Amino acid sequence: MNQKAKFYIEKLDLKPHPEGGYYKEIYRSAESIIIPDYTLNRKKQRNFSTSIYFLLEGNDKSHFHKLTSDEIWHFYDGSDIKIILLDELGNLTEVILGKEAHCFQYTIKKNLWFAAELIDKKSFALIGCTVSPGFEFEDFELADRNYLLSLFPQHEKIIKKFTRNN
């Protein structure tokens, strides 16, 4: 393991994240808001905002997933990161986040499938993720490989790379 990544994992008390990599929640606003949940035809309460530290190391991947809120990624240290975005029409976009790319913040819109990996596999990346309205795991959907392949067969190679075997 990269020594600086190991330092951050220990110092920041990061834990494995279900999508890949490591994380720790560092902020959850005290105030909350009621928002619609269109999938269940109800309303739900969410904190105004939440944020986490998130770290990828070596060959770690953030596997395809989506959220029901916008998420802002903030670059802090390490290698640049490639973020792969897949919209509901099958349009694939890549964004490079980091110091070499001179892009230190990027907003991922709600309901977009997205994944990420390091540009330099011998390194790591420490970022922050801010979600508003605030994150709850029930608003997180990890992609099912077969489902994504059925929707977007034209992206088979990238879907297989950024999903786990079912």
Residue pairs with C-beta under 8 A, 6 or more apart in sequence:
1 57
1 58
2 57
2 58
2 122
2 123
2 124
4 77
4 78
4 124
5 55
5 57
5 58
5 78
5 123
5 124
5 126
8 14
8 53
8 55
8 77
8 124
8 126
9 22
9 55
9 57
12 24
12 53
12 55
13 24
14 22
14 23
14 24
14 53
14 55
15 22
15 23
15 24
16 22
17 23
17 54
17 62
18 140
18 142
19 62
19 63
19 65
19 140
19 142
20 56
20 60
20 61
20 62
20 63
21 54
21 55
21 56
21 57
21 60
21 61
21 62
22 54
22 55
22 57
23 52
23 53
23 54
23 55
23 129
24 52
24 53
25 50
25 51
25 52
25 135
26 51
26 52
26 53
26 128
27 49
27 50
27 51
28 47
28 49
28 50
28 134
29 47
29 48
29 49
29 50
29 134
30 47
31 47
31 48
32 45
32 46
32 47
32 48
32 134
33 45
33 46
33 47
33 48
33 133
34 43
34 44
34 45
35 43
35 44
35 45
35 46
35 133
36 42
36 43
36 44
37 43
37 44
37 68
46 69
46 133
46 134
46 136
46 139
47 133
47 134
48 132
48 133
48 134
49 130
49 131
49 132
49 133
49 134
50 130
50 131
50 132
50 134
50 135
51 128
51 129
51 130
51 131
52 128
52 129
52 135
53 126
53 127
53 128
54 62
54 73
54 126
54 127
54 128
54 129
55 124
55 125
55 126
55 127
56 62
56 81
56 116
56 117
56 118
56 124
56 125
57 118
57 123
57 124
58 118
58 121
58 122
58 123
58 124
59 117
59 118
59 121
60 117
60 118
61 115
61 116
61 117
61 161
61 162
62 114
62 115
62 116
62 117
62 162
63 115
63 142
63 143
63 162
63 163
63 164
64 84
64 86
64 113
64 114
64 115
64 142
64 143
64 148
64 159
64 162
64 163
65 113
65 114
65 115
65 140
65 141
65 142
65 143
66 110
66 111
66 112
66 113
66 114
66 140
66 141
66 143
67 108
67 110
67 111
67 131
67 135
67 139
67 140
67 141
68 110
68 111
68 139
69 110
69 131
69 132
69 133
69 134
69 135
69 139
70 107
70 108
70 109
70 110
70 131
70 132
71 107
71 108
71 110
71 129
71 130
71 131
71 135
72 105
72 106
72 107
72 108
72 129
72 130
72 131
72 132
73 81
73 83
73 97
73 105
73 106
73 107
73 108
73 127
73 128
73 129
74 104
74 105
74 127
74 128
74 129
74 130
75 81
75 97
75 98
75 99
75 103
75 104
75 105
75 125
75 127
76 126
76 127
76 128
77 124
77 125
77 126
78 98
78 118
78 123
78 124
78 125
78 126
79 98
79 118
79 119
79 120
79 123
79 124
79 125
80 96
80 97
80 98
80 99
80 100
80 101
80 118
80 119
80 120
80 125
81 96
81 97
81 98
81 116
81 117
81 118
81 119
81 125
81 127
82 94
82 95
82 96
82 97
82 116
82 117
82 118
82 119
83 94
83 95
83 96
83 97
83 106
83 108
83 114
83 115
83 116
84 92
84 93
84 94
84 114
84 115
84 116
84 158
84 162
85 92
85 93
85 94
85 95
85 108
85 112
85 113
85 114
86 92
86 93
86 112
86 113
86 114
86 148
86 152
86 155
87 93
87 112
87 113
88 111
90 151
90 152
90 154
90 155
92 155
92 158
95 103
95 106
96 103
96 119
97 103
97 104
97 105
97 106
97 127
98 104
98 119
98 125
100 119
108 114
113 143
113 148
115 162
117 162
118 124
118 125
143 159
143 162
143 163
144 163
144 166
145 159
145 160
145 163
145 164
145 165
145 166
146 166
148 155
148 159
148 163
149 156
149 159
149 160
152 159
